[in-house]
Amino acid sequence: MNAEFLARLTQAKTEAEKDWLLTELSLSVLSPELRVMALAAAVPHWFDADILAALQPELAGQAERLYKELQELSYVEVFPGRGYNIHERTRKVMLQQLWETDPEEFKRLTRRLVEYFAADETNRIEQIYHWVVADFVEGSSQFTSYITNLDHNYRRSEAEALLATLQEQINRVPDSFAADLVYWDGNIHYRFYEATQALEKYQTALSLYQTVGARLGEANTLQAQGDVLQFLKQSQQALEKYQTALTIYQTVGDRLGEANTLQAQGDLETDPNLAIAKYQTARQTYIEIGDQYSQARILAQSIAPYYRKLNQPQAVVAALRQSIQICKEMNYIDFIPQLETEIEEISGEIS
Amino acid sequence: MVLDVSPEKRQYRLSQLQQVFFEDLDKFNRPIAFLFDTFEQATPELAQWIEGQFLSEVALNPKLLAIVAGQNIPQSSIEWQNYHHCCRLDPINELEAWCLYCQEVGYPFTQEQIKMSILIAEGLPIRMVQYLKIAAQSWQQL
């Protein structure tokens, strides 16, 4: 065994190959069930007896014993407050090996972890980390929903931790996901007014989306670039980005993106009639796709202020009333008092 | 949760929190050491705080000491660059060190066998520990 091992070690070209050879040798001296459990234990970032039982239900009866035996292995270390983990370097080669030799088993293990962590809201990042591999469509949708929530609530550290954790799975998910992660990194920077870093991230995301031909991602990134440029008062560059984004949205048939871009173009339009025309086209699109929230928003936040700028108070009141009506229909009542106050102010001005 | 607020409020709260944190530390009448491992896994915001405000405060207070380990380490700044020492953790190829380790954990290897193990595992601690353990289990095969 030793001569063969040394021969293979001599032939190994990379550090990862050498690490795997040694890990393989370490695994070979374990009992079959401990070997199976050690490989499974590499899939989560940490493990305890319950996680081991969830990973290998057929060994659940032995989970406590195997958990104790795993703790004796040289590449297992304490994970503070949660149990133990396989040492980072060894874990990396175990995961790579498992993914290359048996991706179905890898996915099966991640599916079990998605179910296990579903019961625990505090481990949402770990759950999504496994979800994107177990079922990419659902996992990436969960990712978008969660990071949107983190972003809107200024939960920056969690958002950054989520992005960094998912980066580990990048070779096991479709290529466009790498671009998604960079795009969201840009969004987080922009949320904290870090415009330069946001633009850098968006530019990287744009190149990645273009490389893999993900046109919707490309359009979303162009629009995001436009938003940052608008924030930096670079209106002409922003308009160019919006126009390219609009063309792509129309090509791929994304009507919400199309409407949002029209609204953004309206915000930058210097000709009042053209601005209102853009807003009305955007609003019409929102109506056609049944997006009530966006209808209420464009009436209150774009159309009404613009009429106010044009000194057309009756039109302002009409837009705000329409917005209130839509808010009531969708039971979005938080927004209403603010709109009613505005109507009162303008009515006062008229009288 | 205290930081789930707009950037301006967040900045204000962070500075307040930091101030009281270091004031509290100052009340201890003995040295305090902070140990951070795997710095490369810190989120950008946390990493920025450690290499910025945190280490600057540590440099100002002689009672405080920080050890930061990782595949990346903080970029030194003018506030603390004269107070730090950076050391690279290379593979351990010293025979004496591994002889001592084997003696402490009870592996009965000869110096020649340990020298061979260092060559095989290239002195990398995790590989050495793994290899010596297997070798100890299958003594005849080393």
Chai-1 contact restraints between the chains, C-beta under 6 A:
chainA,res_idxA,chainB,res_idxB,connection_type,confidence,min_distance_angstrom,max_distance_angstrom,comment,restraint_id
A,M1,B,Q141,contact,1.0,0.0,6.0,A-B,restraint_1
A,N2,B,Q141,contact,1.0,0.0,6.0,A-B,restraint_2
A,L22,B,R127,contact,1.0,0.0,6.0,A-B,restraint_3
A,L22,B,Q130,contact,1.0,0.0,6.0,A-B,restraint_4
A,L25,B,I134,contact,1.0,0.0,6.0,A-B,restraint_5
A,S26,B,Q130,contact,1.0,0.0,6.0,A-B,restraint_6
A,S26,B,I134,contact,1.0,0.0,6.0,A-B,restraint_7
A,V29,B,I134,contact,1.0,0.0,6.0,A-B,restraint_8
A,V29,B,Q137,contact,1.0,0.0,6.0,A-B,restraint_9
A,S74,B,V129,contact,1.0,0.0,6.0,A-B,restraint_10
A,S74,B,Q130,contact,1.0,0.0,6.0,A-B,restraint_11
A,S74,B,K133,contact,1.0,0.0,6.0,A-B,restraint_12
A,H87,B,I126,contact,1.0,0.0,6.0,A-B,restraint_13
A,R89,B,I126,contact,1.0,0.0,6.0,A-B,restraint_14
A,N153,B,D4,contact,1.0,0.0,6.0,A-B,restraint_15
A,Y154,B,D4,contact,1.0,0.0,6.0,A-B,restraint_16
A,Y154,B,V5,contact,1.0,0.0,6.0,A-B,restraint_17
A,R155,B,D4,contact,1.0,0.0,6.0,A-B,restraint_18
A,R156,B,E45,contact,1.0,0.0,6.0,A-B,restraint_19
A,S157,B,T43,contact,1.0,0.0,6.0,A-B,restraint_20
A,S157,B,E45,contact,1.0,0.0,6.0,A-B,restraint_21
A,E160,B,T43,contact,1.0,0.0,6.0,A-B,restraint_22
A,E160,B,P44,contact,1.0,0.0,6.0,A-B,restraint_23
A,E160,B,E45,contact,1.0,0.0,6.0,A-B,restraint_24
A,A161,B,T43,contact,1.0,0.0,6.0,A-B,restraint_25
A,F192,B,P7,contact,1.0,0.0,6.0,A-B,restraint_26
